[in-house]
Amino acid sequence: MTRLAGKRAVILGAASRDNMAQRIATRFAAEGATVLVAGRHADELARFAAEIGGHAHLCDITRRDDCVALAQAATGRLGGIDIALNATGWGLLKPFELTTEDELRRMTDLQFIGPFLFFQAMLGAMADGGSLIQISSATATIMLEDHAAYMGTKAGFDHVMRCLANEYGVRGIRANSISPGLTDTPMAARAKAVPGIFETYRSCYPLGRFGTPEDIAAAAVWLASDECFMTGQNLQVNGGLTLRRNPTNAEFDAASISATGKPRPRSWLKTA
C-alpha cells in the first residue's frame, strides 16, 4: 500500500504508547509516507519513531516557539511538509459550574490556541497541495454531559478548519476534521474499566460497534492522499453515533449500578 508514497507528514500528539496519533502514524508509514511524530515525552517519541522508521521531535502545542521549531525540524529532516495532523486533546469531564478558570485556560491553550499555533507554523512551511487534518470529536456536534469545556474548544476549532479550507484552497491546501466517537484508545481506558459504560453506548451506534483507531487512521489516509477532493469538512467517523446521541449521566449511573451496585466514578475518562 503506497497511497502516501513520497508524502512528508508531521503528526502531533503521538507521545503516548498506542494512542490514536501513533496508530495513524503507523498507517501513514505503511502507506509510504515519511513521518515525523511530535509530542511532550522524548523517550516514547524516540521509541515509537524507531519502530516505524520515522523521526521524532519534542513539541508542546501550547508554545508558539515549539510549534515553529517543529516546522523547522520537519523541513530540515523531511525536506518539507505535505501533511500536518493534530491529535492532541484533554478529555476533561467536569460539571459546568465546577469547572475552574485554570481548567478553562488549560483547555483553551491545548485545544484552541495550541492548534491555531500549530497550523500557523505548518502552513508557513507547507508545500502547495498539502493536507491539514484536525482530530475533533463527535461531541463537537452532539451532547455529552459534564464535557462543556472540551466540547466547546473542539467545536470552535472545527470552524477554524473551515476558515483554513476557505483561505488556503488557492494553494491547493485542504483542511478537514475527523470526529471519532467513543474509541478504544488509552484516553478511554478509564471508561472501559467501569462496568456498563461501553455497553450503554452500544445502542447509540447504528453500525453496532465502537470505533477503533484503525477506523480513524483509514479516514486520515484518504484525507492526506491525492485522491481526496474535499475541504472544509468534518468527517463523522463514528459509526453513525452523531445520527443518534451519547448516553446521559443517568443512563451511565443506571448501568454502573446494575453491574456493580454503585454509581460510576466521577472521573471515568483520562484527564491528562
C-alpha positions in Angstrom: 0.0 0.0 0.0 1.6 3.3 -1.1 -1.2 5.8 -1.2 1.0 8.3 0.6 4.3 7.5 -1.2 6.6 10.5 -1.3 4.5 12.4 1.3 6.1 14.0 4.3 3.8 14.0 7.4 4.0 15.7 10.8 1.8 14.1 13.4 1.4 15.9 16.8 0.1 14.2 19.9 2.0 10.9 19.4 3.9 10.7 22.7 1.7 8.2 24.5 2.0 4.5 23.7 -0.7 3.1 21.3 -2.7 6.3 21.3 -4.7 7.4 18.2 -1.8 9.5 16.8 0.6 6.6 17.0 -1.9 4.4 15.2 -2.3 7.0 12.5 1.4 7.4 12.2 1.9 3.7 11.8 -0.7 3.6 9.0 0.9 6.6 7.3 4.3 5.0 7.3 2.8 1.7 5.9 1.3 3.8 3.1 4.7 5.1 2.1 4.8 8.5 4.0 7.9 9.7 5.8 6.6 10.6 9.2 7.8 12.9 12.0 6.0 12.4 15.2 5.9 15.0 17.9 4.7 15.5 21.5 5.9 16.1 25.0 7.6 12.8 26.0 11.0 12.3 24.5 11.6 8.7 25.4 8.3 7.4 24.0 8.6 9.5 20.9 12.1 8.1 20.2 10.9 4.6 20.8 8.0 4.9 18.5 9.8 6.8 15.8 12.4 4.0 15.6 9.6 1.4 15.4 8.0 3.0 12.3 11.3 4.2 10.7 10.4 7.8 11.2 11.6 10.9 13.1 10.8 12.4 16.4 10.7 15.9 17.9 9.6 17.4 21.2 6.8 19.9 20.9 4.4 21.4 23.4 1.5 22.6 21.3 0.7 25.4 23.7 4.1 27.1 23.0 4.5 29.1 19.7 8.3 28.7 19.7 7.9 24.9 20.0 5.5 24.8 17.0 7.8 27.0 14.9 10.8 24.7 15.9 8.7 21.7 14.9 8.1 23.1 11.4 11.8 23.9 11.1 12.8 20.4 12.2 10.3 18.8 9.7 11.6 21.0 6.9 15.2 20.0 7.8 14.7 16.3 8.3 11.9 15.6 5.8 12.7 18.3 3.2 9.3 19.8 3.6 5.8 19.2 4.9 2.8 17.8 2.9 0.6 16.6 5.7 0.1 18.2 9.2 -2.1 16.4 11.6 -3.0 17.4 15.2 -4.3 14.7 17.5 -3.7 16.4 20.9 -6.5 16.6 23.5 -7.6 16.6 27.1 -10.7 14.5 28.0 -11.8 16.6 30.9 -15.2 15.6 32.3 -16.4 18.0 35.0 -19.8 19.7 35.7 -20.1 23.1 34.2 -20.4 25.0 37.4 -17.4 23.3 38.9 -15.0 23.8 36.0 -12.3 26.2 37.2 -10.8 29.2 35.4 -7.4 27.4 35.4 -9.0 24.3 33.7 -10.7 26.6 31.2 -7.4 28.3 30.3 -5.6 24.9 30.2 -8.3 23.5 27.9 -8.3 26.6 25.6 -4.5 26.6 25.4 -4.4 22.9 24.5 -7.5 22.6 22.2 -7.9 26.0 20.6 -4.9 28.3 20.9 -2.4 25.4 20.5 -3.9 24.0 17.3 -4.0 27.6 16.0 -0.3 28.0 16.6 0.5 24.5 15.2 -1.3 25.1 11.9 0.1 28.6 11.6 3.6 27.1 11.8 2.8 24.2 9.5 1.3 26.4 6.8 4.4 28.6 6.8 6.5 25.5 5.8 3.9 23.5 3.8 4.1 22.8 0.1 1.2 23.7 -2.1 -1.3 20.9 -2.4 -0.9 19.8 1.2 -3.4 18.5 3.7 -4.2 19.8 7.2 -6.1 17.3 9.5 -7.6 18.1 12.9 -8.8 15.2 15.2 -12.0 16.6 16.6 -14.8 14.7 18.4 -18.4 13.6 17.9 -19.1 15.7 21.0 -18.4 18.8 19.0 -21.7 18.0 17.3 -23.8 16.1 19.8 -24.2 16.5 23.6 -22.3 14.7 26.4 -23.0 16.0 29.9 -20.1 17.4 32.1 -18.0 17.9 29.0 -18.6 21.6 28.0 -15.0 22.9 28.0 -13.8 20.0 25.9 -16.8 20.2 23.5 -16.7 24.0 23.1 -13.0 24.1 22.2 -13.3 21.2 19.8 -16.3 22.7 18.1 -14.7 26.1 17.9 -11.6 24.7 16.2 -13.7 22.8 13.7 -14.8 26.3 12.5 -11.2 27.4 12.3 -10.5 24.5 10.0 -13.3 25.7 7.7 -11.6 29.1 7.6 -8.3 27.5 6.7 -10.0 25.5 3.9 -11.5 28.7 2.5 -8.4 30.8 2.7 -5.7 28.3 1.7 -7.6 26.5 -1.0 -6.0 28.8 -3.5 -2.7 27.0 -2.7 -4.4 23.6 -3.2 -4.2 23.0 0.6 -7.1 21.1 2.1 -8.2 21.4 5.7 -10.6 18.9 7.3 -11.5 17.5 10.7 -12.3 13.9 11.7 -14.7 13.3 14.6 -14.5 9.9 16.3 -17.0 8.8 18.9 -16.1 6.6 21.8 -12.9 4.8 20.6 -10.9 2.1 22.2 -7.8 4.2 23.0 -5.7 4.9 26.1 -7.9 8.1 26.6 -10.9 5.8 27.0 -9.3 3.3 29.3 -11.0 4.5 32.5 -14.4 4.5 30.8 -13.8 0.9 29.6 -12.8 -0.2 33.1 -16.2 1.0 34.5 -18.7 -1.9 34.2 -21.6 -1.0 31.9 -20.2 2.2 30.4 -19.2 0.8 27.0 -22.4 -1.3 26.8 -24.5 1.7 27.5 -23.1 3.3 24.3 -23.7 0.3 22.1 -27.3 1.1 21.2 -26.2 4.6 20.1 -24.3 3.3 17.2 -26.3 2.4 14.1 -23.4 0.3 12.8 -23.5 -1.7 16.0 -19.9 -1.4 17.1 -17.5 1.1 18.7 -14.8 2.8 16.6 -11.2 1.8 16.5 -8.1 3.8 16.0 -7.7 2.0 12.7 -11.1 3.4 11.5 -9.7 6.9 12.2 -6.4 6.1 10.5 -8.1 4.9 7.4 -10.0 8.2 7.1 -6.9 10.2 7.7 -5.0 8.3 4.9 -7.8 9.3 2.5 -7.8 13.0 3.6 -4.0 13.1 3.3 -3.9 11.4 -0.1 -4.1 13.0 -3.6 -7.4 11.1 -4.0 -9.1 13.5 -1.7 -11.1 16.3 -3.4 -12.7 17.6 -0.2 -12.0 20.5 2.1 -13.6 22.4 5.0 -15.5 19.3 6.2 -15.8 17.4 9.4 -15.9 13.6 8.8 -18.1 11.9 11.3 -16.1 8.6 11.5 -18.1 7.3 14.4 -20.4 4.5 13.1 -23.4 6.9 12.9 -23.2 8.0 16.6 -24.0 11.6 15.6 -27.2 10.4 14.0 -28.3 9.5 17.5 -26.8 10.7 20.8 -24.4 10.0 23.6 -25.9 8.4 26.7 -26.9 10.6 29.6 -25.3 10.7 33.1 -28.5 9.0 34.4 -28.0 6.2 31.9 -24.4 5.7 32.8 -25.2 5.6 36.5 -28.0 3.1 36.0 -25.7 0.8 34.0 -23.0 1.0 36.7 -25.5 0.4 39.5 -26.8 -2.6 37.6 -23.3 -4.0 37.1 -21.7 -3.1 40.5 -24.4 -1.8 42.8 -22.7 1.6 42.8 -22.9 4.8 40.5 -20.0 5.3 38.2 -16.9 7.1 39.4 -17.0 10.8 38.6 -13.6 10.7 36.9 -14.1 7.9 34.3 -12.1 9.4 31.5 -8.4 10.1 31.4 -8.0 13.7 32.3 -4.4 14.5 31.2 
